[in-house]
Amino acid sequence: MAGRKADQERMTIMGKARPSLLIGGTIMNIQRFLAVLILSSLAVPAMGVSLVLVPIYYDNFDGPPGQDLNGTKPDITQEGATWQAGSAVKADGTLGPMFTAALPFVPQVGKVYELVATFDNQGDWAAIGFLNTITNLGTRILDNAPLLWCLTRQSGATNFDQAFLGPGTGNPLGDFTTSSAEELRIRLETTSQNEWVVTFFFDGKQAFQRTINPASYTINYVAFGANGMFLPMSGKVKSFLLGQWGLPPELASNPEPVDNAKDVSRDVILRWAAGIYPGTHDLYLGTAYHDVNTASRGDPKGVLVSKGQAGTSYDLGGRLAYGQTYYWRVDEVNADDGFIHVGAVWAFTVEAYSYPVVPFKATASSSWRTSSGPEKTIGGVGLSPNDEHSTTVTDMWVCNTKSGWIQYEFDKVYKLDQVWVWNSNQSTEETLGWGAKDVEILYSEDGQNWNSLGMFEFAQGPGEATYVTDIKIALGGVFAKYVKLDIKAPWGAAASTKVSISEVRFYAAPLAAFRPEPADGATDVPLDTTLTWRSGREAARHEVYIGTDRETIASATVPAKVVDRARVGLGSLGGEYDRTYYWRVDEVNDQAEVKVRQGPVWSFSTPTYAV
């Protein structure tokens, strides 16, 4: 059972042994210490597996009395980082009047970080937070323009405990009723490139939470500091922790694609990082969460796709269904005793079969007013980010009669998959009944010769601002440059009734190769890169042209490499350093009406030399 031992010798993090801590006269390893310290632990399981707080930095401040903290290493550190600190703070945590102490740190998107410090604060105030730059380590943290920071004041000082978004005392969040808190905590959730969430705690009690734009918060350090501007500073800092919430180290982690990824290539290869114990891996994959979550070697439920494999990747062979959400799990199997560490369940959604394509022109038989023309039905006029349509009549097309047609023209012929229609959605729709009811859909490649898809009944809109359409019509892959909705009758019966449509959205199946990786124009592309792309929907095989002369690639006058998957290694194509390459993928299907779909010419460059 050696593989499951949790003693100090076997427990590692970031490749280092977890040191012991002396807390209240008791020796504790850091994992147990964190269980005591993190009373408000993150109550968000990773699809069935509880997260743990993995230290990035931790310091117990057990250095020699009188030694400066500056230049010393925390008990747990990253890449040998040492404290940058003013002389007023010592290695044993003793605090003097004014100083700032910092460690390098740059947050990554999609993580949850926890910054925690505990103080025996017998002076004016102490603080923790994030910094962009360090101006002066010998002065208070406020003079270093901290970001996302909070402070605790001694009982009897001017204010209670406070928090600021910064810089400095900019964007104050107010006073919290806890006075002279011993523990300060900031949770930073780097949700996306455009949104972060920051939460402040005092003695384990949540005080403030804000959603912020990360563009205003460039972070390069984590820090704590003291300030004796009003009262002489004394006391100690007892602990300092920067951690990241993640999976326990014995489990598989770092899934590729990332958990809950959308629009994942149908040709994806699953990858992950192994747990800390040597062994093999069991991979479960399926479309039902319950099956993947509960399957085992003894009861595989049809989702155990690889048992006991040595590697940390799995090629699914391009067999995934368009638009399908898949769940997957990797169990780590110990080499020495066969113990199975059951992994978290991750999810991803495969790319859609078709994508929205916007007509460049909309015309109609007539319009009631110039403010309600046919152009209002394309481009998302009146639609929210959640696809809810407004009730504003000027966000819709309104015909001047109770029957009529509206026609859409695209820039070229497309293979159309679906059309979604938001019907008339005025707040008076239930009374007026202007929504289209009986509609014939016609299509054409040249605008002269038309074919009919048949008659359809469009559901009436609710006349509410939360309207999300349920009119989704399969177009069957017809090839068309023009589509016409010929409205025979509306829902209303009054003689004055008109006919109206709010929005129309078309989906087309891409036929040429698209979305290259590396992206068009990419630089410093390694020679061991695998070139990938998204396949045209009719492709049976792919002809790849690559070279250093754009014209020969555009004219396809160099030999093509033929592959049956949407991927090819640059090394197999003879890639060299210090070159700009042009490449093109033609999609081929001998059974299709158009046998070859020529792709665009893309480019990338390789490094000037090996690194």
C-alpha positions in Angstrom: 0.0 0.0 0.0 3.0 2.2 -0.3 1.5 4.2 -3.2 -1.2 5.6 -0.9 1.1 6.7 2.0 0.4 10.2 3.0 3.5 10.6 5.3 5.8 13.6 5.0 8.4 11.7 2.9 5.9 10.6 0.2 3.8 13.8 0.0 5.2 16.1 -2.6 4.0 19.3 -4.3 5.5 20.9 -7.3 8.2 18.3 -7.0 9.2 19.3 -3.4 8.6 17.7 -0.1 6.0 19.5 2.1 7.9 20.9 5.1 6.4 20.6 8.6 5.0 23.6 10.5 5.2 24.4 14.1 1.7 25.7 15.1 0.8 26.1 18.7 3.6 23.8 19.7 2.4 21.0 17.4 4.2 19.7 14.3 1.9 19.7 11.3 2.5 19.1 7.6 1.3 21.8 5.3 -1.6 19.8 4.0 -3.1 19.3 7.4 -2.3 23.0 8.2 -4.2 24.1 5.2 -7.2 22.1 6.4 -7.1 24.1 9.6 -6.3 27.4 8.0 -8.7 27.4 5.1 -11.9 27.3 7.1 -13.9 28.9 4.2 -12.7 26.3 1.7 -13.9 26.4 -1.9 -17.2 24.5 -1.9 -17.1 23.8 -5.7 -16.3 20.1 -6.6 -14.6 19.4 -10.0 -17.4 17.2 -11.4 -17.5 14.9 -8.4 -14.0 15.4 -7.0 -13.4 18.0 -4.2 -10.8 20.6 -5.0 -7.8 21.2 -2.8 -5.7 24.3 -2.3 -2.2 23.7 -3.6 0.4 26.2 -2.3 2.3 28.3 -4.8 4.0 30.1 -1.9 3.9 29.4 1.8 6.0 30.9 4.6 5.8 30.0 8.3 8.3 32.8 9.2 10.4 30.5 11.4 13.7 32.2 10.5 16.3 33.5 13.0 15.3 36.5 15.1 16.9 39.7 13.8 17.6 38.4 10.2 16.0 40.4 7.5 13.2 38.6 5.5 14.6 40.2 2.3 16.4 37.6 0.2 15.1 34.5 2.1 13.1 31.8 0.5 9.6 31.0 1.7 9.0 27.4 3.0 7.4 26.7 -0.4 8.5 28.7 -3.3 8.4 28.6 -7.1 11.5 28.6 -9.3 13.7 29.7 -6.4 11.8 33.0 -5.8 12.9 34.9 -2.7 11.3 37.6 -0.7 11.8 41.2 -1.7 11.1 43.1 1.6 11.9 46.2 3.5 14.2 45.9 6.5 11.3 46.5 9.0 10.2 42.9 8.6 12.3 40.0 9.9 12.6 36.4 9.0 10.8 35.4 12.2 7.8 37.5 11.2 8.6 40.4 13.5 7.0 43.6 12.1 8.5 47.1 12.3 6.9 50.5 11.5 6.7 50.5 7.7 7.6 48.1 4.9 6.4 46.1 1.9 7.2 42.4 1.3 6.5 40.9 -2.1 7.0 37.7 -4.2 6.6 37.5 -8.0 3.3 36.3 -9.3 1.4 36.6 -12.6 -2.1 35.1 -12.6 -3.3 32.8 -15.4 -6.7 32.9 -17.0 -9.2 30.2 -15.8 -7.7 29.7 -12.3 -8.9 30.3 -8.7 -6.3 31.7 -6.4 -6.3 32.3 -2.7 -4.1 34.8 -0.9 -4.1 34.5 2.9 -2.0 35.9 5.7 -2.4 35.8 9.5 -1.2 38.5 11.8 -0.6 39.2 15.5 -1.3 42.8 14.8 -0.5 45.0 17.8 0.1 48.2 15.8 -1.7 50.4 13.4 -2.5 48.2 10.4 -1.3 45.4 8.2 -2.4 44.5 4.7 -2.2 42.0 1.9 -2.8 42.4 -1.9 -1.5 42.3 -5.4 1.0 44.7 -6.9 1.8 45.8 -10.4 5.2 47.3 -9.6 7.4 47.9 -6.5 8.2 51.5 -5.9 9.8 51.4 -2.4 10.1 48.3 -0.2 11.0 50.5 2.8 7.6 52.2 2.9 4.0 51.2 3.4 2.2 49.0 0.9 -0.1 51.9 0.1 2.8 53.8 -1.4 3.3 50.9 -3.9 -0.2 51.5 -5.4 -1.6 48.0 -4.5 -4.4 46.4 -6.5 -7.2 44.3 -5.0 -6.0 44.7 -1.4 -7.4 44.7 2.1 -6.2 45.8 5.5 -6.8 45.2 9.1 -6.6 48.0 11.7 -5.9 47.8 15.4 -9.0 48.1 17.6 -9.4 51.8 18.3 -7.9 53.0 15.0 -9.8 55.3 12.7 -11.7 52.6 10.7 -12.6 49.0 10.8 -11.2 46.5 8.3 -11.3 47.8 4.8 -10.9 46.6 1.1 -10.0 48.4 -2.1 -9.9 47.5 -5.7 -7.2 50.1 -6.2 -4.8 51.3 -7.3 -4.1 52.5 -3.8 -7.2 53.7 -2.0 -9.0 54.0 -5.3 -12.3 52.2 -5.7 -12.9 51.6 -2.0 -15.4 48.9 -1.1 -16.1 50.2 2.4 -15.5 49.2 6.0 -16.3 45.8 7.3 -17.6 45.4 10.9 -14.8 43.0 12.0 -12.2 45.1 13.8 -8.5 44.0 13.8 -9.0 40.7 12.0 -6.2 38.2 12.5 -6.7 36.6 9.1 -6.9 38.4 5.8 -7.9 36.5 2.7 -8.5 37.4 -1.0 -9.9 34.9 -3.5 -9.2 35.8 -7.1 -11.1 33.9 -9.8 -9.6 34.7 -13.2 -12.8 33.6 -15.0 -11.9 34.7 -18.5 -9.9 37.2 -20.5 -12.6 39.8 -19.9 -13.9 39.1 -16.4 -12.4 38.3 -13.0 -14.2 37.9 -9.7 -12.5 39.0 -6.5 -13.8 38.2 -3.0 -12.5 39.6 0.4 -12.7 37.8 3.7 -11.9 38.9 7.3 -11.4 36.2 9.9 -13.1 33.8 7.5 -16.2 36.0 7.0 -17.0 37.1 3.4 -17.0 40.9 3.3 -17.1 42.0 -0.3 -17.3 40.5 -3.8 -16.8 42.3 -7.1 -16.6 41.4 -10.8 -13.8 43.4 -12.5 -12.3 43.9 -15.9 -8.8 42.4 -15.8 -7.6 45.0 -18.4 -7.3 47.4 -15.5 -5.4 45.0 -13.3 -1.9 44.0 -14.4 -0.5 41.9 -11.6 3.2 41.0 -11.1 3.5 40.5 -7.4 1.7 39.3 -4.3 2.5 41.2 -1.1 1.9 42.0 2.5 2.9 45.1 4.3 2.7 47.2 7.5 2.3 50.9 8.2 3.0 52.9 11.3 1.7 56.3 10.1 -0.7 56.7 13.0 0.6 54.2 15.6 4.0 52.4 16.1 3.8 49.0 14.3 4.6 45.9 16.3 3.5 42.3 16.4 4.1 39.5 13.9 3.1 38.1 10.6 2.4 34.4 11.5 1.8 32.9 8.0 1.6 33.9 4.3 0.0 31.7 1.7 -0.7 32.0 -2.0 -2.4 28.9 -3.3 -4.3 27.7 -6.3 -7.4 25.6 -6.1 -7.0 22.4 -8.1 -7.3 18.6 -8.1 -5.4 16.5 -5.5 -1.9 15.8 -6.8 -2.5 12.0 -7.1 -5.2 12.5 -9.7 -4.9 13.1 -13.4 -5.1 16.9 -14.2 -4.7 19.6 -16.8 -7.1 18.1 -19.4 -6.9 19.0 -23.0 -9.3 20.1 -24.2 -9.9 22.1 -21.0 -13.0 21.2 -18.9 -16.2 22.5 -20.5 -14.5 23.5 -23.7 -16.8 24.4 -26.6 -16.4 24.1 -30.3 -13.8 21.3 -30.0 -12.4 19.8 -33.2 -14.0 16.5 -34.2 -10.5 15.2 -34.7 -9.4 16.0 -31.2 -6.7 14.0 -29.3 -7.3 13.8 -25.5 -4.4 14.7 -23.3 -3.8 15.0 -19.6 -1.1 15.3 -16.9 -0.4 12.2 -14.9 -0.8 12.1 -11.1 2.3 12.0 -8.8 2.4 8.2 -8.4 3.9 5.9 -11.2 1.3 3.8 -12.9 -1.1 3.4 -15.8 -4.3 5.2 -16.8 -7.9 4.1 -17.5 -9.9 6.4 -19.8 -13.7 6.6 -19.8 -15.6 8.5 -22.5 -19.3 8.8 -23.2 -22.2 11.1 -23.8 -24.0 10.4 -20.5 -22.5 12.0 -17.4 -23.9 9.4 -15.0 -22.3 6.6 -16.9 -18.9 8.2 -17.0 -19.1 9.2 -13.4 -20.0 5.8 -12.0 -18.3 3.4 -14.4 -15.4 1.2 -13.2 -13.3 -1.7 -14.4 -15.9 -4.0 -12.8 -18.8 -2.2 -14.4 -17.5 -0.3 -17.4 -21.0 0.7 -18.6 -19.7 0.7 -22.2 -17.6 3.8 -21.6 -14.2 2.3 -20.7 -12.4 3.1 -24.0 -8.8 2.4 -22.8 -7.7 0.3 -19.9 -4.2 0.3 -18.3 -2.6 2.5 -21.0 0.9 3.9 -20.4 0.7 7.2 -22.2 -1.1 10.4 -21.3 -2.9 10.9 -24.6 -5.6 9.1 -26.6 -6.5 9.5 -30.2 -10.2 9.2 -30.8 -9.8 8.7 -34.5 -12.0 11.6 -35.6 -15.2 9.6 -34.7 -17.0 12.2 -32.7 -20.5 13.5 -33.5 -21.0 17.1 -34.5 -22.4 19.3 -31.7 -22.3 16.4 -29.1 -21.2 17.0 -25.5 -18.9 14.3 -24.3 -17.8 13.4 -20.7 -14.5 11.8 -19.9 -12.5 10.7 -16.9 -9.0 9.4 -16.3 -8.3 7.1 -13.4 -4.7 6.8 -12.2 -3.7 3.1 -11.4 -0.8 2.7 -9.1 2.0 0.5 -10.5 3.0 -1.0 -7.1 -0.3 -2.1 -5.7 -2.9 -1.5 -8.4 -4.9 1.0 -6.3 -7.1 3.2 -8.5 -7.3 6.9 -7.9 -10.7 7.8 -9.4 -10.5 11.0 -11.5 -12.7 14.0 -12.0 -15.2 14.0 -14.8 -14.5 16.6 -17.5 -16.6 17.7 -20.4 -16.3 19.2 -23.9 -18.6 19.9 -26.8 -17.7 19.1 -30.4 -17.8 21.6 -33.1 -21.2 22.2 -34.8 -21.9 20.8 -38.2 -22.9 24.2 -39.5 -22.2 27.8 -38.5 -24.2 31.1 -38.8 -23.8 32.9 -42.2 -25.3 36.4 -42.5 -26.9 37.5 -45.8 -25.5 40.7 -47.1 -28.8 41.9 -48.4 -32.5 41.6 -47.4 -35.4 42.9 -49.6 -39.2 42.6 -49.2 -42.4 43.0 -51.1 -43.2 46.1 -49.0 -42.5 47.8 -45.6 -45.0 49.5 -43.4 -42.5 52.2 -42.4 -38.9 52.9 -43.3 -37.9 52.3 -39.7 -39.2 48.7 -40.0 -37.5 47.5 -43.2 -36.4 44.0 -44.1 -32.8 44.8 -43.1 -33.9 44.7 -39.4 -34.2 40.9 -39.7 -30.5 40.3 -40.2 -27.4 41.0 -38.1 -28.9 40.6 -34.7 -31.0 43.8 -34.5 -33.0 43.6 -31.3 -31.3 40.4 -30.1 -29.6 40.1 -26.7 -26.5 38.0 -26.2 -28.8 35.2 -25.0 -30.8 35.3 -28.2 -33.8 37.0 -26.6 -35.6 39.4 -29.0 -36.9 42.8 -28.0 -40.5 43.9 -28.3 -39.6 47.1 -30.1 -41.3 47.3 -33.5 -38.4 49.2 -35.1 -36.2 46.1 -34.4 -38.4 44.1 -36.8 -39.6 44.0 -40.4 -43.3 44.9 -40.8 -44.9 44.3 -44.2 -47.5 46.9 -45.3 -50.0 44.1 -46.0 -51.2 40.8 -44.4 -49.2 38.7 -46.9 -45.9 39.3 -48.6 -42.4 38.0 -49.0 -39.0 38.7 -47.7 -35.9 37.6 -49.6 -32.2 37.1 -48.5 -29.1 37.2 -50.7 -25.7 35.8 -49.7 -22.3 36.7 -51.1 -22.0 33.2 -52.7 -23.7 29.8 -52.9 -23.8 28.0 -49.5 -24.8 24.6 -48.4 -27.6 25.6 -46.1 -28.3 23.5 -43.1 -30.9 25.4 -41.0 -32.9 28.6 -40.7 -34.0 30.0 -37.4 -36.8 32.6 -37.4 -37.9 34.9 -34.6 -41.5 35.8 -35.4 -43.2 39.2 -34.8 -42.7 40.0 -31.1 -44.4 43.3 -30.4 -45.9 43.6 -26.9 -49.3 43.6 -28.6 -48.6 40.5 -30.7 -51.2 38.4 -28.9 -53.9 41.0 -29.8 -52.7 42.0 -33.3 -51.4 38.7 -34.5 -49.0 40.2 -37.0 -46.7 37.2 -36.8 -46.2 35.1 -39.9 -48.2 31.8 -39.8 -48.3 30.0 -43.2 -45.0 30.4 -45.0 -43.5 28.8 -48.1 -39.7 28.6 -48.2 -38.0 28.9 -51.6 -34.4 28.9 -52.6 -32.3 29.6 -55.7 -28.7 29.6 -56.8 -29.2 32.4 -59.4 -32.2 34.3 -58.2 -34.2 33.3 -61.3 -34.9 29.6 -61.0 -36.6 28.8 -57.7 -37.3 25.5 -55.8 -39.7 25.1 -52.9 -38.9 23.4 -49.7 -42.6 23.3 -48.8 -45.1 25.0 -46.6 -44.4 25.6 -42.9 -46.4 27.0 -40.0 -44.4 29.4 -37.8 -45.3 29.5 -34.1 -46.6 32.9 -32.9 -44.3 35.0 -30.8 -45.2 35.7 -27.2 -44.7 39.5 -27.3 -42.3 39.3 -24.4 -38.7 40.6 -24.1 -37.5 37.0 -23.1 -38.6 35.6 -26.5 -36.2 32.9 -27.7 -37.2 31.3 -31.0 -38.4 27.7 -31.3 -38.8 28.0 -35.1 -35.8 26.0 -36.3 -36.2 24.5 -39.8 -33.9 22.0 -41.4 -33.0 23.1 -44.9 -31.5 19.7 -45.8 -28.2 20.9 -47.2 -29.7 22.7 -50.3 -27.3 24.8 -52.3 -28.5 28.4 -52.5 -27.5 32.0 -52.9 -31.0 33.3 -52.4 -33.7 32.3 -49.9 -37.3 33.7 -49.9 -39.9 33.4 -47.2 -43.3 33.8 -49.0 -45.8 34.5 -46.3 -49.3 33.5 -47.2 -51.1 34.4 -44.0 -50.4 35.9 -40.5 -51.9 34.8 -37.2 -54.3 37.7 -37.0 -57.6 37.7 -39.0 -58.6 41.4 -39.0 -58.6 43.2 -42.3 -56.0 45.7 -41.0 -53.6 43.0 -40.0 -50.1 43.2 -41.3 -47.4 40.6 -41.3 -44.0 40.9 -39.5 -40.8 39.0 -38.7 -38.2 40.0 -36.1 -35.1 38.1 -37.0 -33.8 35.4 -39.4 -30.6 33.4 -38.9 -29.1 31.0 -41.4 -26.7 28.1 -40.8 -24.4 26.8 -43.5 -22.1 23.8 -43.6 -18.5 24.8 -44.3 -17.2 22.9 -47.4 -13.6 24.2 -47.6 -10.9 23.7 -44.9 -11.0 26.4 -42.3 -9.6 27.5 -38.9 -6.0 26.5 -39.3 -3.6 25.8 -36.4 -1.1 27.5 -36.3 -3.3 30.5 -37.1 -2.7 32.3 -40.4 0.3 34.6 -40.0 1.7 32.9 -36.9 5.4 33.3 -36.1 8.0 31.2 -34.3 6.2 28.0 -35.0 8.2 25.0 -33.7 9.4 22.4 -36.2 7.7 19.6 -34.3 4.3 21.3 -34.7 1.3 19.3 -36.0 -0.6 21.4 -38.6 -4.3 21.0 -38.1 -7.5 22.5 -39.5 -11.2 22.0 -39.5 -12.5 19.8 -42.2 -15.0 20.7 -44.9 -18.1 18.7 -44.2 -18.0 16.7 -47.5 -14.3 15.9 -47.3 -13.2 12.2 -47.7 -9.5 13.1 -47.8 -7.3 16.1 -47.8 -4.6 17.4 -50.2 -2.0 19.5 -48.4 0.2 21.9 -50.3 3.1 23.6 -48.5 6.2 25.6 -49.6 8.0 28.8 -49.3 6.7 30.4 -52.5 3.1 31.7 -52.2 2.4 31.6 -55.9 3.3 27.9 -56.3 0.9 27.1 -53.4 -1.9 29.3 -54.8 -1.6 27.6 -58.1 -1.0 24.1 -56.6 2.1 23.5 -58.8 3.9 21.6 -56.1 3.2 18.0 -55.1 0.4 17.5 -52.5 0.6 15.3 -49.4 -2.6 13.4 -49.2 -3.9 12.6 -45.7 -7.2 11.1 -44.4 -7.1 13.1 -41.1 -7.2 16.9 -40.6 -3.7 16.9 -39.3 -0.1 16.6 -40.6 3.3 16.9 -38.9 5.4 19.8 -40.1 8.5 17.6 -39.7 7.0 15.1 -42.2 6.7 18.0 -44.7 10.4 18.9 -44.4 10.0 22.0 -42.2 13.2 24.0 -41.6 14.3 26.9 -39.4 14.0 30.5 -40.4 11.4 30.0 -43.1 8.1 31.5 -44.0 5.8 28.8 -45.2 2.6 29.0 -47.2 0.1 26.2 -47.1 -3.3 25.2 -48.4 -5.7 22.3 -47.9 -8.0 21.2 -50.6 -10.9 19.0 -49.5 -11.6 16.1 -51.8 -14.6 13.8 -52.3 -14.8 11.8 -55.5 -18.5 11.1 -54.8 -19.5 14.7 -54.3 -21.0 17.0 -57.0 -18.0 19.2 -56.6 -15.1 16.8 -56.1 -12.4 19.3 -55.0 -13.1 22.3 -52.7 -10.0 24.5 -52.9 -8.9 26.1 -49.6 -7.4 29.5 -48.9 -3.6 30.1 -48.7 -2.4 30.4 -45.1 1.1 31.2 -43.8 3.3 30.9 -40.8 7.0 31.3 -40.0 9.5 29.1 -38.1 12.1 30.3 -35.5 15.4 31.6 -36.8 17.3 28.9 -34.8 16.7 26.1 -32.3 16.1 27.2 -28.8 
